[in-house]
Amino acid sequence: MAKYRIAWMPGDGIGIDVMDATRVVLDALKLDAEYLHADIGWDFWCREGDALPARTIKILKETDCALFGAITSKPQTEAKEELAPELQDKGLQYFSPIVRLRQLFNLHTNLRPCKSYPGNPLNFRGTEVATGPNAREQLVDLVVFRENTEGMYGGVEFFPLPQSVYEALCLNPKMKPWKEKGLENVALSTRIVSRQGCESICRQAFEFAKKHGRKRVTLVEKPNVLRETGGLMTRVFRELAKSYPGIWADEANIDAICMWMFKNPQDYDVLVAENMFGDIVSDLCAGLVGGLGFASAANIGDTYAVFEPTHGSAPKYAGQNKVNPIACILSAKLMLEWLGEQAMADRVEAAVAKVIRERKVGTYDVGMKSTTMEVASEIARNV
């Protein structure tokens, strides 16, 4: 019997391509694992009315963790239009399967490392790059902790706005003008956070910094406008910071940090944010280290975890064997770390770094012409 049972969820589009490539690397490592294919994604929504079938949930409950490729998601109206004819007008509602997974398994922490590797032509560079042959790469190495189950992505939304919800919200006089617009014209998304959720993600950011010798933890919020939800997160962050006197704790508004990180990304170390703000700032970080082709993520709960590249399904490139597999391969590296296979994880990262540095192979996004599998094979050869 294999040491590990891993749910294998390619999903849609290029998710299939990058997962096939990642399997080449895992096989080269000789990881003692059984991979159980699990259905997820847009095709299952269209054919079955469920992007996360019950059979997949059963597999997840019987495995140690999961590796996930990518999914296609569309607005509710388009989602209903693409349902099979026999499923039309059944009252089915599309809900992102990865968001549902995070909530179902309480994968409360989204960990997104953003690390640039020497040799990547798309790494962030400072102004000195213009000085000629002595210019040097400005390498970035930071980690984003994103709360994964609450906030703006909690999935509590309404359209049209029900009368009962409107009446409940009318305890706040600011709601009254919306009545004049007609409730049938009003959509509402909620941003719900709890003290427990705020404390969990902030504490994990501080603990990570402490464990790995990182000196700064920055809260990304907007409490001057989102006074209640942002205010709660900020108060919790400040209170927890008192328990970590050796770590510099500071705060930045989501809009401001998008400017400061673009100018001085090396100044930051660990970022912590609620769900949507964490999503936004981690994509900015990805842009600083070469793009989404290098951006990995871990969705971590108390007893289960799902690992994924942060890019989408890019349907126009599906099956073309041309996209960058490194984000998915680095997600597998995070999976190995979570499983306790640190030596294997180190081998994967070293191989990725070597391939990027040597620039013998590389996909179109870094100005080269290698295929997805050629990159994966070169990384596998080096592990």
C-alpha positions as CSV (number, residue, x, y, z in Angstrom):
1,M,0.0,0.0,0.0
2,A,1.3,3.5,-0.9
3,K,2.5,5.8,1.8
4,Y,0.2,8.6,0.6
5,R,-3.1,8.8,-1.1
6,I,-3.4,12.0,-3.1
7,A,-6.6,13.3,-4.8
8,W,-5.7,14.3,-8.4
9,M,-7.9,17.0,-9.7
10,P,-6.8,18.4,-13.2
11,G,-10.0,20.4,-13.6
12,D,-10.4,22.5,-16.8
13,G,-8.3,23.9,-19.7
14,I,-4.6,24.1,-19.0
15,G,-5.2,22.6,-15.6
16,I,-4.9,19.2,-17.4
17,D,-1.7,20.2,-19.2
18,V,0.1,21.5,-16.1
19,M,-1.0,18.5,-13.9
20,D,0.3,16.1,-16.5
21,A,3.6,17.9,-16.5
22,T,3.7,17.9,-12.7
23,R,3.2,14.2,-12.6
24,V,6.4,13.8,-14.6
25,V,8.3,15.5,-11.8
26,L,6.6,13.6,-9.0
27,D,7.3,10.3,-10.8
28,A,11.0,11.3,-11.1
29,L,11.1,11.8,-7.4
30,K,9.6,8.3,-6.9
31,L,7.2,9.7,-4.3
32,D,5.4,6.7,-2.7
33,A,1.9,7.8,-3.5
34,E,-1.3,6.6,-5.1
35,Y,-3.0,9.2,-7.2
36,L,-6.8,9.1,-7.3
37,H,-8.4,10.9,-10.1
38,A,-11.3,13.2,-9.0
39,D,-13.7,15.1,-11.2
40,I,-14.1,18.9,-10.8
41,G,-14.8,21.8,-13.0
42,W,-16.9,23.4,-15.7
43,D,-17.6,20.3,-17.8
44,F,-19.3,18.6,-14.8
45,W,-21.3,21.7,-14.1
46,C,-22.6,21.7,-17.7
47,R,-23.3,18.0,-17.9
48,E,-24.4,17.3,-14.3
49,G,-25.2,20.6,-12.8
50,D,-22.5,20.2,-10.1
51,A,-18.9,21.4,-10.6
52,L,-17.9,19.5,-7.5
53,P,-19.7,16.1,-7.6
54,A,-20.4,14.1,-4.5
55,R,-18.1,11.3,-5.7
56,T,-15.2,13.8,-5.7
57,I,-16.0,14.9,-2.1
58,K,-15.9,11.2,-1.1
59,I,-12.4,10.8,-2.7
60,L,-11.2,13.9,-0.9
61,K,-12.4,12.5,2.5
62,E,-10.4,9.3,1.8
63,T,-7.1,10.9,0.8
64,D,-4.3,12.7,2.6
65,C,-4.4,15.9,0.5
66,A,-5.2,17.0,-3.1
67,L,-3.4,18.6,-6.0
68,F,-5.5,20.7,-8.2
69,G,-5.0,22.2,-11.7
70,A,-7.4,25.0,-12.6
71,I,-11.1,25.6,-13.2
72,T,-13.2,27.8,-15.5
73,S,-15.8,29.9,-13.7
74,K,-18.4,32.2,-15.3
75,P,-21.1,34.6,-14.1
76,Q,-24.4,33.0,-12.9
77,T,-26.4,33.9,-16.1
78,E,-23.8,32.4,-18.4
79,A,-23.5,29.4,-16.2
80,K,-27.2,28.6,-16.4
81,E,-27.2,29.1,-20.2
82,E,-24.4,26.5,-20.6
83,L,-26.2,23.8,-18.7
84,A,-27.4,20.7,-20.6
85,P,-30.9,21.1,-21.9
86,E,-32.4,18.6,-19.5
87,L,-30.9,20.7,-16.5
88,Q,-32.3,24.0,-17.7
89,D,-34.9,25.7,-15.5
90,K,-34.2,23.3,-12.6
91,G,-33.2,26.2,-10.2
92,L,-29.5,25.1,-10.2
93,Q,-27.1,27.7,-8.9
94,Y,-23.4,27.8,-9.9
95,F,-20.9,28.1,-7.1
96,S,-17.2,28.0,-7.5
97,P,-16.0,24.5,-6.6
98,I,-12.7,25.7,-5.2
99,V,-14.5,28.1,-2.9
100,R,-16.8,25.4,-1.9
101,L,-13.9,23.1,-1.2
102,R,-12.3,25.7,1.0
103,Q,-15.4,26.0,3.0
104,L,-16.4,22.4,3.1
105,F,-13.0,21.3,4.4
106,N,-12.3,24.5,6.4
107,L,-9.2,25.2,4.4
108,H,-8.9,28.5,6.3
109,T,-5.4,29.5,5.2
110,N,-4.2,30.3,1.7
111,L,-0.4,30.4,1.6
112,R,1.1,32.0,-1.5
113,P,4.9,32.2,-1.7
114,C,6.2,34.8,-4.1
115,K,9.8,34.2,-4.9
116,S,11.9,35.2,-7.9
117,Y,14.7,33.0,-9.2
118,P,17.9,34.3,-10.8
119,G,17.7,34.0,-14.6
120,N,14.0,34.7,-15.0
121,P,13.9,37.6,-17.5
122,L,10.6,38.8,-16.0
123,N,11.9,39.3,-12.5
124,F,11.3,42.7,-11.0
125,R,14.3,45.0,-11.5
126,G,15.1,48.3,-9.9
127,T,16.1,51.5,-11.6
128,E,19.7,50.4,-11.8
129,V,18.8,48.0,-14.6
130,A,19.3,51.0,-16.9
131,T,22.9,51.4,-16.0
132,G,24.3,48.8,-18.3
133,P,26.3,45.6,-17.7
134,N,26.6,46.2,-14.0
135,A,22.8,46.1,-13.5
136,R,21.6,43.4,-11.2
137,E,18.4,41.6,-10.6
138,Q,16.3,42.8,-7.7
139,L,15.1,39.5,-6.3
140,V,11.8,39.2,-4.3
141,D,11.1,36.7,-1.6
142,L,7.8,37.2,0.3
143,V,4.8,35.2,1.4
144,V,1.1,36.1,1.4
145,F,-1.2,34.7,4.0
146,R,-4.8,35.1,2.8
147,E,-7.8,34.2,4.9
148,N,-9.6,31.6,2.8
149,T,-13.2,31.0,3.9
150,E,-14.7,34.4,4.9
151,G,-14.7,38.0,3.6
152,M,-15.9,39.0,0.2
153,Y,-15.6,35.5,-1.2
154,G,-17.8,34.0,1.4
155,G,-20.5,33.4,-1.2
156,V,-23.4,35.2,0.6
157,E,-24.9,37.3,-2.3
158,F,-28.3,38.3,-3.5
159,F,-29.8,39.4,-6.8
160,P,-32.5,40.7,-6.9
161,L,-32.4,41.9,-3.3
162,P,-35.1,40.1,-1.3
163,Q,-37.6,42.3,0.6
164,S,-36.8,40.5,3.8
165,V,-33.1,41.2,3.5
166,Y,-33.7,44.8,2.6
167,E,-36.0,45.2,5.7
168,A,-33.3,43.7,8.0
169,L,-30.7,46.0,6.6
170,C,-32.9,49.0,7.0
171,L,-31.8,49.1,10.6
172,N,-29.1,51.1,9.0
173,P,-30.6,54.3,7.5
174,K,-28.0,54.3,4.7
175,M,-29.9,51.5,3.0
176,K,-33.1,53.5,2.4
177,P,-31.9,55.1,-1.0
178,W,-31.7,51.6,-2.5
179,K,-35.4,51.2,-2.2
180,E,-35.9,54.0,-4.7
181,K,-33.9,52.2,-7.3
182,G,-36.2,49.2,-7.1
183,L,-35.0,46.1,-5.2
184,E,-35.3,44.1,-8.5
185,N,-32.4,46.3,-9.7
186,V,-30.1,45.8,-6.6
187,A,-27.4,43.2,-6.2
188,L,-25.7,42.7,-2.8
189,S,-22.5,40.9,-1.9
190,T,-21.5,40.6,1.7
191,R,-18.1,40.9,3.4
192,I,-18.4,38.9,6.6
193,V,-15.5,38.3,8.9
194,S,-15.2,36.8,12.3
195,R,-12.8,37.5,15.1
196,Q,-11.9,33.8,15.0
197,G,-11.1,34.0,11.3
198,C,-9.0,37.2,11.7
199,E,-7.1,35.8,14.6
200,S,-6.3,32.5,12.9
201,I,-4.9,34.1,9.7
202,C,-2.9,36.8,11.6
203,R,-1.5,34.3,14.1
204,Q,-0.3,32.0,11.3
205,A,1.4,34.9,9.6
206,F,3.3,35.8,12.8
207,E,4.1,32.2,13.6
208,F,5.5,31.6,10.0
209,A,7.6,34.7,10.4
210,K,8.9,33.6,13.7
211,K,9.7,30.0,12.5
212,H,11.4,31.1,9.3
213,G,13.3,34.1,10.7
214,R,11.3,36.7,8.8
215,K,11.4,40.2,10.3
216,R,8.3,41.9,9.1
217,V,4.6,41.2,8.9
218,T,2.3,43.6,7.1
219,L,-1.5,43.7,7.3
220,V,-3.2,44.6,4.1
221,E,-6.6,46.2,4.7
222,K,-8.8,49.2,4.2
223,P,-10.2,50.1,7.7
224,N,-10.6,53.8,6.9
225,V,-13.5,52.9,4.6
226,L,-14.5,49.4,5.6
227,R,-14.6,50.5,9.2
228,E,-16.3,47.5,10.8
229,T,-14.8,44.5,8.9
230,G,-11.5,46.2,8.3
231,G,-11.6,47.6,11.8
232,L,-12.0,44.2,13.3
233,M,-9.1,42.7,11.3
234,T,-6.9,45.7,12.3
235,R,-7.7,45.5,16.0
236,V,-7.0,41.7,16.1
237,F,-3.7,42.2,14.2
238,R,-2.5,44.9,16.6
239,E,-3.4,42.8,19.6
240,L,-1.6,39.7,18.3
241,A,1.5,41.8,17.3
242,K,2.2,42.4,21.0
243,S,3.0,38.7,21.4
244,Y,5.8,38.9,18.8
245,P,8.0,41.8,19.9
246,G,10.9,40.7,17.6
247,I,8.8,41.1,14.5
248,W,8.0,44.5,12.9
249,A,4.2,44.7,12.5
250,D,2.9,47.4,10.3
251,E,-0.3,48.1,8.2
252,A,-1.0,49.3,4.7
253,N,-4.2,50.0,2.8
254,I,-4.8,47.7,-0.2
255,D,-4.6,50.5,-2.7
256,A,-1.4,52.0,-1.3
257,I,0.5,48.8,-1.0
258,C,-0.1,48.1,-4.7
259,M,2.0,51.2,-5.4
260,W,4.6,50.6,-2.7
261,M,5.1,46.9,-3.6
262,F,5.6,47.9,-7.2
263,K,8.2,50.4,-6.2
264,N,10.0,48.5,-3.4
265,P,8.9,44.9,-3.2
266,Q,12.1,43.9,-1.4
267,D,11.0,45.9,1.6
268,Y,8.2,43.4,2.4
269,D,8.5,40.0,4.0
270,V,5.1,38.5,5.1
271,L,1.7,39.9,4.1
272,V,-1.6,39.0,5.7
273,A,-5.0,39.9,4.4
274,E,-8.7,38.9,4.2
275,N,-9.9,36.8,1.3
276,M,-10.3,39.3,-1.6
277,F,-7.5,41.6,-0.6
278,G,-5.2,38.6,-0.3
279,D,-6.2,37.5,-3.8
280,I,-5.5,40.9,-5.3
281,V,-2.1,41.5,-3.6
282,S,-0.9,37.9,-4.3
283,D,-1.5,38.4,-8.1
284,L,0.5,41.6,-7.8
285,C,3.3,39.6,-6.1
286,A,3.1,37.1,-8.9
287,G,3.8,39.9,-11.4
288,L,6.9,40.8,-9.5
289,V,8.4,37.3,-9.8
290,G,7.7,36.5,-13.4
291,G,3.9,36.1,-13.7
292,L,1.2,33.6,-12.8
293,G,3.3,30.9,-14.4
294,F,5.4,30.9,-11.3
295,A,2.7,31.5,-8.6
296,S,1.9,28.5,-6.4
297,A,-0.6,28.2,-3.5
298,A,-1.6,26.0,-0.6
299,N,-5.1,25.8,0.8
300,I,-4.5,24.5,4.3
301,G,-6.9,23.4,7.0
302,D,-6.4,21.6,10.3
303,T,-6.4,18.1,8.8
304,Y,-6.5,18.5,5.0
305,A,-4.9,20.6,2.3
306,V,-5.4,21.4,-1.4
307,F,-2.5,22.6,-3.5
308,E,-2.9,24.6,-6.7
309,P,-1.3,27.0,-9.1
310,T,-3.0,30.4,-8.9
311,H,-3.5,30.9,-12.6
312,G,-6.8,30.2,-14.3
313,S,-7.8,27.6,-16.9
314,A,-6.8,29.7,-20.0
315,P,-9.1,27.8,-22.4
316,K,-7.5,29.3,-25.5
317,Y,-4.3,27.4,-24.6
318,A,-5.8,24.2,-23.5
319,G,-4.2,21.1,-25.0
320,Q,-1.6,23.0,-26.8
321,N,1.3,21.9,-24.6
322,K,2.7,25.5,-24.4
323,V,1.9,27.0,-21.0
324,N,4.3,27.3,-18.1
325,P,4.0,24.3,-15.7
326,I,6.3,25.8,-13.0
327,A,3.5,27.2,-10.8
328,C,1.9,23.8,-10.6
329,I,5.3,22.1,-10.0
330,L,6.0,24.5,-7.2
331,S,2.5,23.8,-5.8
332,A,3.5,20.1,-5.6
333,K,6.6,21.3,-3.8
334,L,4.4,22.9,-1.2
335,M,2.4,19.6,-1.0
336,L,5.6,17.7,-0.3
337,E,6.5,20.1,2.5
338,W,3.1,19.7,4.0
339,L,3.4,15.9,3.9
340,G,6.7,16.2,5.7
341,E,8.9,15.2,2.7
342,Q,11.2,18.2,3.0
343,A,14.1,16.7,1.2
344,M,12.0,16.0,-1.8
345,A,10.6,19.5,-1.7
346,D,14.1,20.9,-1.6
347,R,15.1,18.8,-4.6
348,V,12.1,20.2,-6.6
349,E,12.8,23.8,-5.8
350,A,16.5,23.3,-6.6
351,A,15.7,21.8,-9.9
352,V,13.3,24.6,-10.8
353,A,15.8,27.2,-9.8
354,K,18.5,25.5,-12.0
355,V,16.3,25.3,-15.0
356,I,15.3,28.9,-14.7
357,R,18.9,30.0,-14.2
358,E,20.3,28.0,-17.1
359,R,17.6,29.1,-19.6
360,K,18.0,26.1,-21.8
361,V,14.3,25.6,-21.9
362,G,11.4,27.9,-21.1
363,T,7.8,28.5,-22.3
364,Y,6.5,31.4,-24.4
365,D,5.7,33.6,-21.3
366,V,9.5,34.0,-20.7
367,G,10.3,34.6,-24.3
368,M,11.2,31.0,-25.2
369,K,9.7,28.3,-27.3
370,S,9.8,25.1,-25.3
371,T,6.7,23.1,-24.6
372,T,5.1,22.4,-21.3
373,M,6.4,18.9,-21.2
374,E,9.9,19.9,-22.3
375,V,10.1,22.2,-19.3
376,A,8.7,19.5,-17.0
377,S,11.1,16.9,-18.4
378,E,14.1,19.1,-17.8
379,I,13.0,19.8,-14.2
380,A,12.4,16.1,-13.7
381,R,15.9,15.3,-15.1
382,N,17.4,17.7,-12.5
383,V,15.6,16.3,-9.4
